[in-house]
Every structure is written in structure tokens, then in C-alpha cells.
């Protein structure tokens, strides 16, 4: 029998003072830096991991996507658990799981163990993303201050995603691939200590029941869909096993919708997607992170294999993207607070599309200046996209459902990240270095299409109240 706790029995959480509110934001941003960094830091180290463990490109894709699949699948449940049992409590549990799993990754003796440890990292990371956003939203009651805070939060997250290859390249220049995971441990310990000192406990005023059937079906849909994208190029798109996968994904998706419609408290309230702005924000988040992760993985293979650059130089090539994303995200947050999400979304759409189209004709002789310029423009697009998309999604739900709101958009981001890695890996897997540049052309067209999708998202955006 499902039980609920009346709102009156939940103690009111006092609003922290201004300094403490921004300290809370800094601590939550630190955790989000970990989540984003671990999504992309491994990309630049894939060649080194492959050499060290003697594994194939297909297994390397799974090392990246085991993390993002689990992360995407569990975000909504983790957000609901945080709303119910306490956001700080779940946040700290996530940090602990993430730290232990990072240790297991650093010590992994084989590709199989590393893939399993990466999946465990995803479990811990799922307790950080939506929970961190919910903590920030509840600590910032003023709408304009909240919009600025989300801009800073998105800036840090965008920085971590784009800076992952730079950090990974620097570590690989002096250490081996295991350093990509050792680096997480001191950051995790620092975040645990600071969260205990500064982050207030908060929870939703009403407990929600867990939707275990919906959770299982969501994990099946996301995991199997990405598995098809990874395995399809190797096994064949019309192979019996692949075709069976198509049918299974379709059946699981239909079952998920049917289960969610019948439940009083579903994992995902599908009726929210009837609102054009909310559905568009989720679509936009998926598109942006598909383009970003596709760009990062294509960069790794192109520069290291086709151009013969070191991991450090390949990582440094993404610096323009990282800097642009970092600088533009708080600007976008301020624009959302003053004018609403439409303007920054249009800038993001134009930048992502233009940057990707500039690389459609990539070749082994493409000037590095053109490559770096394209990455800079793509970074502008990523920076201007995150804040308006996040703000639109969070504003679409009541504040007490902030954990669920953050979970849905975070799920969309990680699904996009997994799809981007799978698509890029499918294009370059098994390719001769001399053909890598040409093989990447469909990937850049895909990234451009993701940017163009933001034009449609901007049409649904509402001006600031």
C-alpha cells in the first residue's frame, strides 16, 4: 500500500543567505563538473586505453557509453528519490558511489571490468545531476537570481564536457590512462566534505512512490537503442539479431508509454510533453549533446589517427570550444532572465549549425585554424543552449518537483551523449587512418541537423514574464 506524507509534516527549509546560496551553487557545480568531465575525459584516452587493454573500437565505445546509458536511465528515479528522502542525503550517496567506482575504473585489469566499473560510475553520477540542480533551484527563490544561477551551473557543466579532452590529454602526457579516473577521487572527497558543511537538506513536501516497472522499461529502451547503434555497424543493420533489437526496442517503448499512462505517479509524467515548450526543451537538450559528443569523439580519432597528433594536442584542440561554452553560458543565463529563452536559443542554433557545416568537407589537409574556428563556433552554440533549455524545463514543473524536472532534461542530455558517441564510433570504427576524414562527413551533417533543430525549439520559447 502506497503511503504519502502530508505537506504539513515536512519542515520548512529556510532560504540560505546570499553568500551561502552561492556557496551551495559552487558545491553543486563542482559535482556537475565531475559528471560532465567523466562523460568526455575518456574520449581522448580511448586510443591509449585500447593499447593498454588490447581491446577493439567496439569495446571502447562501450567504455564511454556504459556510463552514459546507466546515467541516462537512472536520472529520473534518482531525482524522485532525492525529492523523497532528502536531496543532500542522496547527493552525498551519489558522490560516495561515484568515488568508489572511479577507484575500480583506475584499477581495472580488463575491458570487461572497466565497462562494469563505468556503469557503476553512472549509478553514482545519476544521483548528482538532477539533485544538484534541485538543490540550486530550491536555494534560489528569486526567479532572476535563479536564472543567473542556472547560467553559472550550465557554464560549469558545459566547461566540464568540453574540457574533458583537454584534461585527459594533459594527464596522458605525463601518466597513463588510469590517471583519467584517479583524478576523480580527490574531487569527490572535497565535494563530500563541503556538502556536509554548507548544503542544506531539502525534500519535496509529498513523498512519491517509485515506478519500478517504468524504470526497468526505460533502461531497456535506452540501453538497447544505443546498443543497436554501437553494434549495428559491426553485425550488420539487417542481421537477424539487429532486426530483433528493432522490434524489442519498439515493443519496450510502447510498453513504457502504456505503463506510464496508467500509473498515478509515473516515472515520467508523459502529459508534460503535451506542452510544446517542455517537449521542445527535452528535444533540444538531446540534440545539443548529440552534437557535442559526436564532435568530441570525431575530434579524437581524426587528430590522433589521421593527423598523428598526441593526445595532449588533440585535447588542446578543443580548448576554443571549452572556453566559448564557459563564457557564453552565464551570458545566456542573464539573457534568459531579462528577455526569455528565445534569443539565446537562436544564437545557439545558428552557431551549432554553422560550426558543423564548416567541417562537412574535412580532409587530411584541412588547416588547423579552420578546425579550431569551427570548434569555437560550436562551443558558442553549446554555451548559449544549455541555460535557456534548462530554465524552460525547470519552469515547466512546480518547484517541489524540481528533482524530476532536472532529471528529465538531464536524461535527455545523456541520451544525446550516448547517441553522439555511438554514431561517431560507428562512422570511424575500423576505418583506415587515410579515410577517417571522409568517413566523418556524415557525422558533421548530423551535428548540423542537431543545430538546425534548435531553430524549431526557439519557436516554442516564451518571452520573459
C-alpha positions as CSV (number, residue, x, y, z in Angstrom):
1,X,0.0,0.0,0.0
2,X,1.4,3.4,-1.0
3,X,1.7,5.9,1.8
4,X,2.2,9.6,1.5
5,X,3.3,12.2,3.9
6,X,1.2,15.4,4.2
7,X,3.0,18.6,3.3
8,X,2.4,19.9,6.8
9,X,4.6,17.3,8.4
10,X,7.7,18.3,6.3
11,X,9.7,21.0,8.0
12,X,10.1,24.2,6.0
13,X,13.6,24.7,4.6
14,X,14.8,28.2,5.4
15,X,16.2,30.1,2.4
16,X,20.0,30.4,2.9
17,X,21.7,33.8,3.0
18,X,23.1,35.3,-0.2
19,X,26.7,34.1,0.5
20,X,25.6,30.6,1.4
21,X,23.3,30.4,-1.6
22,X,26.2,31.0,-3.9
23,X,28.4,28.6,-1.9
24,X,25.7,26.0,-2.4
25,X,25.8,26.7,-6.1
26,X,29.6,26.3,-6.1
27,X,29.5,22.9,-4.4
28,X,26.7,21.7,-6.7
29,X,28.7,23.0,-9.7
30,X,31.7,21.0,-8.5
31,X,29.7,17.8,-8.6
32,X,28.3,18.6,-12.0
33,X,31.9,19.2,-13.2
34,X,32.6,15.6,-12.2
35,X,29.6,14.3,-14.1
36,X,30.4,16.2,-17.2
37,X,34.1,15.6,-17.1
38,X,33.7,11.9,-16.9
39,X,31.3,11.9,-19.8
40,X,34.1,13.2,-22.1
41,X,37.5,12.8,-20.5
42,X,37.7,9.2,-21.5
43,X,37.2,10.1,-25.2
44,X,40.7,11.5,-25.7
45,X,42.2,8.5,-23.9
46,X,40.4,5.8,-26.0
47,X,43.5,5.0,-28.1
48,X,45.6,4.7,-25.0
49,X,43.0,2.5,-23.3
50,X,42.7,0.3,-26.4
51,X,46.5,-0.2,-26.5
52,X,46.8,-0.7,-22.7
53,X,44.0,-3.3,-22.5
54,X,44.3,-4.7,-26.0
55,X,40.7,-4.1,-26.9
56,X,38.7,-3.2,-30.1
57,X,37.0,0.1,-31.1
58,X,33.6,-1.5,-30.3
59,X,34.6,-2.2,-26.7
60,X,36.0,1.3,-26.5
61,X,32.6,2.7,-27.4
62,X,31.0,0.6,-24.6
63,X,33.6,2.0,-22.2
64,X,32.2,5.5,-22.9
65,X,28.5,4.6,-23.3
66,X,28.2,2.2,-20.3
67,X,28.5,5.3,-18.2
68,X,26.1,7.5,-20.2
69,X,23.4,4.7,-20.7
70,X,23.2,4.0,-16.9
71,X,23.3,7.6,-16.1
72,X,20.5,8.5,-18.5
73,X,18.4,5.6,-17.4
74,X,18.5,6.2,-13.7
75,X,18.4,10.0,-13.5
76,X,14.6,10.3,-13.1
77,X,14.4,7.7,-10.4
78,X,17.4,9.4,-8.6
79,X,15.6,12.7,-8.8
80,X,12.4,11.2,-7.3
81,X,14.4,9.5,-4.5
82,X,16.1,12.8,-3.7
83,X,12.7,14.6,-3.5
84,X,11.5,11.9,-1.2
85,X,14.4,11.0,1.1
86,X,16.4,14.3,1.1
87,X,18.4,15.9,-1.7
88,X,21.6,16.3,0.3
89,X,21.5,12.7,1.5
90,X,21.1,11.3,-2.0
91,X,23.7,13.8,-3.3
92,X,26.3,12.6,-0.8
93,X,25.4,8.9,-1.5
94,X,26.0,9.6,-5.2
95,X,29.4,11.2,-4.5
96,X,30.4,8.1,-2.5
97,X,29.3,5.6,-5.2
98,X,31.0,7.7,-7.9
99,X,34.3,7.8,-5.9
100,X,34.4,4.1,-5.3
101,X,33.5,3.3,-8.9
102,X,36.3,5.7,-10.1
103,X,38.7,3.7,-8.0
104,X,37.5,0.5,-9.6
105,X,38.0,2.0,-13.0
106,X,41.5,3.1,-12.2
107,X,42.4,-0.5,-11.1
108,X,40.5,-2.3,-13.9
109,X,42.6,-5.2,-15.3
110,X,40.5,-5.8,-18.4
111,X,38.0,-4.1,-20.7
112,X,35.1,-6.0,-19.3
113,X,35.9,-4.9,-15.7
114,X,36.3,-1.3,-16.9
115,X,33.0,-1.3,-18.7
116,X,31.3,-2.7,-15.5
117,X,33.0,-0.1,-13.3
118,X,32.0,2.7,-15.8
119,X,28.4,1.5,-15.4
120,X,28.8,1.8,-11.6
121,X,30.1,5.3,-12.1
122,X,26.9,6.1,-14.0
123,X,24.8,4.9,-11.0
124,X,26.6,7.4,-8.7
125,X,26.5,10.2,-11.3
126,X,22.7,9.7,-11.7
127,X,22.4,10.9,-8.0
128,X,24.3,14.1,-8.7
129,X,22.9,15.8,-11.8
130,X,19.2,16.3,-11.1
131,X,19.8,16.5,-7.4
132,X,22.4,19.3,-7.8
133,X,20.0,21.3,-9.9
134,X,17.1,20.7,-7.5
135,X,19.3,21.9,-4.6
136,X,20.2,25.1,-6.6
137,X,16.6,25.8,-7.6
138,X,15.4,25.5,-4.0
139,X,18.2,27.6,-2.7
140,X,17.3,30.5,-5.2
141,X,13.7,31.6,-4.6
142,X,14.0,34.7,-6.8
143,X,13.4,33.9,-10.5
144,X,16.0,36.3,-11.9
145,X,18.7,35.1,-9.4
146,X,17.7,31.5,-10.2
147,X,18.1,32.2,-13.9
148,X,21.6,33.6,-13.3
149,X,22.5,30.7,-11.1
150,X,21.3,28.2,-13.8
151,X,23.5,30.1,-16.2
152,X,26.5,29.6,-14.0
153,X,25.6,25.9,-13.4
154,X,25.2,25.4,-17.2
155,X,28.6,27.2,-17.7
156,X,30.4,24.8,-15.4
157,X,28.6,21.8,-16.9
158,X,29.5,22.9,-20.4
159,X,33.0,23.6,-19.4
160,X,33.4,20.1,-17.9
161,X,32.0,18.5,-21.1
162,X,34.3,20.4,-23.4
163,X,37.3,20.5,-21.1
164,X,37.3,16.7,-20.6
165,X,39.6,16.1,-23.6
166,X,42.0,18.8,-22.6
167,X,42.3,17.5,-19.1
168,X,42.6,13.9,-20.4
169,X,45.3,14.9,-22.8
170,X,47.3,16.6,-20.2
171,X,47.1,13.6,-17.9
172,X,48.1,11.2,-20.7
173,X,51.1,13.4,-21.5
174,X,52.7,12.6,-18.1
175,X,50.8,9.5,-16.8
176,X,48.9,6.5,-18.2
177,X,45.2,6.1,-19.0
178,X,44.4,5.1,-15.4
179,X,45.0,8.7,-14.3
180,X,41.8,9.6,-16.1
181,X,39.9,8.0,-13.2
182,X,42.3,8.7,-10.3
183,X,41.7,12.4,-10.8
184,X,38.0,11.9,-9.7
185,X,38.8,10.7,-6.2
186,X,40.2,13.9,-4.5
187,X,37.5,16.0,-6.1
188,X,34.8,13.6,-4.8
189,X,36.3,13.8,-1.3
190,X,36.3,17.6,-1.4
191,X,32.7,17.7,-2.6
192,X,31.6,15.3,0.2
193,X,33.2,17.5,2.9
194,X,31.9,20.8,1.5
195,X,28.3,19.4,1.0
196,X,28.3,18.3,4.7
197,X,29.3,21.8,5.8
198,X,27.2,24.1,3.5
199,X,24.4,22.3,1.7
200,X,21.0,22.4,3.5
201,X,18.8,19.4,3.4
202,X,15.6,19.7,1.4
203,X,12.9,17.4,0.0
204,X,9.6,17.6,-1.7
205,X,6.6,18.2,0.6
206,X,5.0,15.0,-0.6
207,X,6.5,11.6,-1.0
208,X,6.2,9.9,-4.4
209,X,6.0,6.2,-4.9
210,X,8.7,4.6,-7.1
211,X,7.8,3.4,-10.5
212,X,10.0,0.2,-10.8
213,X,8.3,-1.2,-14.0
214,X,8.7,2.2,-15.7
215,X,12.3,2.3,-14.6
216,X,13.1,-1.1,-15.9
217,X,11.4,-0.4,-19.3
218,X,13.2,3.0,-19.6
219,X,16.6,1.3,-19.0
220,X,15.7,-1.4,-21.6
221,X,14.7,1.2,-24.2
222,X,17.7,3.5,-23.8
223,X,20.3,0.7,-23.4
224,X,19.1,-1.4,-26.3
225,X,18.7,1.5,-28.6
226,X,22.3,2.6,-28.0
227,X,23.4,-1.0,-28.2
228,X,21.9,-1.2,-31.7
229,X,23.8,2.0,-32.8
230,X,27.1,0.6,-31.4
231,X,26.7,-3.0,-32.6
232,X,24.9,-2.3,-35.9
233,X,27.9,-1.3,-38.0
234,X,29.8,-4.5,-36.8
235,X,27.0,-7.0,-37.0
236,X,25.1,-5.5,-39.9
237,X,21.9,-3.4,-39.9
238,X,19.8,-6.2,-41.4
239,X,21.3,-9.0,-39.4
240,X,18.7,-11.2,-37.6
241,X,20.0,-10.1,-34.1
242,X,19.8,-6.4,-35.1
243,X,16.3,-6.7,-36.6
244,X,15.2,-8.4,-33.4
245,X,16.6,-5.5,-31.5
246,X,14.5,-3.1,-33.5
247,X,11.4,-5.0,-32.6
248,X,12.4,-5.2,-28.9
249,X,13.0,-1.5,-28.6
250,X,9.7,-0.7,-30.3
251,X,7.8,-3.1,-28.0
252,X,9.6,-1.8,-24.9
253,X,8.8,1.8,-25.9
254,X,5.1,1.1,-26.4
255,X,5.0,-0.8,-23.1
256,X,6.7,2.1,-21.3
257,X,4.1,4.6,-22.6
258,X,1.3,2.2,-21.6
259,X,2.7,1.7,-18.1
260,X,3.3,5.4,-17.5
261,X,-0.2,6.4,-18.6
262,X,-1.8,4.0,-16.1
263,X,0.3,4.9,-13.1
264,X,-0.9,7.6,-10.7
265,X,2.7,8.6,-10.0
266,X,4.7,7.7,-13.1
267,X,8.5,7.8,-13.6
268,X,7.9,10.4,-16.3
269,X,4.7,12.3,-16.4
270,X,4.1,12.0,-20.2
271,X,1.4,14.6,-20.1
272,X,4.1,17.2,-19.6
273,X,5.2,16.6,-23.2
274,X,1.8,18.0,-24.4
275,X,3.2,21.4,-23.5
276,X,5.2,22.5,-26.6
277,X,7.8,24.4,-24.6
278,X,8.6,21.5,-22.3
279,X,8.8,18.9,-25.0
280,X,10.9,21.2,-27.1
281,X,13.4,21.7,-24.3
282,X,13.9,18.0,-23.9
283,X,14.3,17.6,-27.7
284,X,16.8,20.5,-27.7
285,X,18.8,19.1,-24.8
286,X,19.1,15.8,-26.7
287,X,20.2,17.5,-29.9
288,X,22.8,19.7,-28.3
289,X,24.6,16.8,-26.5
290,X,24.4,14.6,-29.5
291,X,26.2,17.2,-31.5
292,X,28.8,17.9,-28.7
293,X,29.7,14.3,-28.0
294,X,29.8,13.4,-31.7
295,X,32.2,16.4,-32.2
296,X,34.5,15.3,-29.4
297,X,34.8,11.7,-30.5
298,X,35.3,12.6,-34.1
299,X,38.0,15.0,-33.0
300,X,39.8,12.3,-31.0
301,X,40.0,9.9,-33.9
302,X,40.7,12.4,-36.6
303,X,43.5,14.3,-34.9
304,X,45.2,11.3,-33.3
305,X,44.8,8.8,-36.1
306,X,44.5,10.8,-39.3
307,X,46.8,13.7,-38.4
308,X,49.1,11.9,-36.0
309,X,48.8,14.4,-33.1
310,X,49.4,13.4,-29.5
311,X,46.5,13.0,-27.0
312,X,47.6,16.3,-25.4
313,X,47.4,18.3,-28.7
314,X,44.2,16.6,-29.7
315,X,42.7,17.6,-26.3
316,X,44.0,21.1,-26.6
317,X,42.3,21.5,-30.0
318,X,39.0,21.5,-28.0
319,X,40.1,24.5,-25.9
320,X,38.3,27.1,-28.1
321,X,35.1,25.0,-27.7
322,X,35.6,24.8,-23.9
323,X,36.3,28.5,-23.5
324,X,33.4,29.6,-25.7
325,X,31.0,27.3,-23.8
326,X,32.2,28.6,-20.4
327,X,32.0,32.3,-21.4
328,X,28.7,32.1,-23.2
329,X,26.7,30.1,-20.7
330,X,26.4,32.8,-18.0
331,X,25.7,35.4,-20.7
332,X,22.9,33.2,-21.9
333,X,21.6,32.8,-18.3
334,X,21.5,36.6,-18.0
335,X,19.7,36.9,-21.3
336,X,17.1,34.4,-20.2
337,X,16.5,36.4,-17.0
338,X,16.0,39.6,-19.0
339,X,14.4,38.6,-22.2
340,X,13.5,34.9,-22.1
341,X,15.0,31.9,-23.8
342,X,14.3,32.7,-27.5
343,X,17.3,34.9,-28.3
344,X,20.0,32.7,-26.8
345,X,18.4,29.7,-28.5
346,X,18.6,31.4,-31.9
347,X,22.2,32.2,-31.3
348,X,22.9,28.6,-30.2
349,X,21.1,27.2,-33.3
350,X,23.0,29.4,-35.7
351,X,26.3,28.7,-34.1
352,X,26.0,24.9,-33.9
353,X,24.8,24.7,-37.4
354,X,27.5,26.9,-38.9
355,X,30.3,25.3,-36.9
356,X,29.3,21.8,-38.0
357,X,28.7,22.8,-41.7
358,X,32.2,24.3,-41.8
359,X,33.6,20.7,-41.2
360,X,31.5,18.8,-43.7
361,X,34.4,18.9,-46.2
362,X,37.0,17.9,-43.7
363,X,40.2,16.4,-45.2
364,X,43.7,15.4,-44.0
365,X,44.9,18.8,-45.3
366,X,42.2,21.0,-43.6
367,X,44.0,23.9,-41.9
368,X,44.0,23.6,-38.2
369,X,42.9,27.2,-38.0
370,X,39.6,26.3,-39.7
371,X,39.2,23.3,-37.4
372,X,39.8,25.4,-34.3
373,X,37.5,28.2,-35.6
374,X,34.7,25.7,-36.2
375,X,35.2,24.3,-32.6
376,X,35.0,27.8,-31.3
377,X,31.7,28.4,-33.0
378,X,30.3,25.0,-31.9
379,X,31.3,26.0,-28.3
380,X,29.3,29.2,-28.6
381,X,26.3,27.1,-29.6
382,X,26.7,24.8,-26.6
383,X,27.2,27.7,-24.2
384,X,24.1,29.6,-25.4
385,X,21.9,26.5,-25.5
386,X,22.1,25.0,-22.0
387,X,20.8,27.8,-19.8
388,X,17.6,28.5,-21.8
389,X,16.9,24.8,-22.3
390,X,17.4,24.1,-18.6
391,X,15.4,27.1,-17.5
392,X,12.5,26.2,-19.7
393,X,12.3,22.7,-18.5
394,X,12.6,23.6,-14.8
395,X,10.0,26.3,-15.2
396,X,7.6,23.7,-16.7
397,X,7.1,22.0,-13.4
398,X,6.3,23.1,-9.8
399,X,9.3,23.9,-7.7
400,X,8.7,20.9,-5.4
401,X,9.2,18.7,-8.5
402,X,12.5,20.3,-9.3
403,X,14.3,17.0,-8.9
404,X,12.1,15.4,-11.5
405,X,12.4,18.4,-13.8
406,X,16.1,18.3,-13.7
407,X,16.1,14.5,-14.1
408,X,14.1,14.7,-17.4
409,X,16.4,17.2,-19.1
410,X,19.5,15.5,-17.7
411,X,18.2,12.2,-19.1
412,X,17.8,13.9,-22.5
413,X,21.3,15.2,-22.3
414,X,22.8,11.8,-21.5
415,X,20.7,10.0,-24.1
416,X,22.1,12.6,-26.6
417,X,25.6,12.0,-25.4
418,X,25.3,8.2,-25.8
419,X,23.8,8.6,-29.2
420,X,26.5,11.0,-30.3
421,X,29.3,8.6,-29.2
422,X,27.5,5.6,-30.9
423,X,27.0,7.5,-34.2
424,X,30.6,8.8,-34.2
425,X,32.0,5.4,-33.3
426,X,30.0,3.7,-36.0
427,X,31.4,6.1,-38.6
428,X,35.1,5.7,-37.7
429,X,35.3,2.1,-36.4
430,X,37.7,0.0,-38.5
431,X,38.4,2.9,-40.9
432,X,41.9,3.2,-42.3
433,X,43.5,6.5,-41.0
434,X,43.7,7.8,-44.6
435,X,39.8,7.5,-44.8
436,X,38.9,8.9,-41.4
437,X,38.3,12.4,-42.5
438,X,36.0,11.4,-45.3
439,X,34.2,8.9,-43.0
440,X,33.4,11.7,-40.6
441,X,31.4,13.8,-43.2
442,X,28.0,12.2,-42.3
443,X,28.8,13.0,-38.6
444,X,29.2,16.7,-39.3
445,X,26.0,16.7,-41.3
446,X,24.3,15.1,-38.3
447,X,25.7,17.7,-35.9
448,X,24.5,20.4,-38.3
449,X,21.0,18.9,-38.2
450,X,21.1,18.9,-34.4
451,X,21.9,22.7,-34.5
452,X,19.1,23.3,-37.0
453,X,16.6,21.5,-34.6
454,X,17.2,24.4,-32.1
455,X,15.6,26.8,-34.6
456,X,12.4,24.8,-34.1
457,X,12.9,24.7,-30.3
458,X,13.3,28.5,-30.3
459,X,9.9,28.9,-32.0
460,X,8.2,27.4,-28.9
461,X,10.1,29.5,-26.4
462,X,8.1,32.1,-24.5
463,X,9.4,35.6,-23.6
464,X,10.3,36.5,-20.1
465,X,7.3,37.4,-17.9
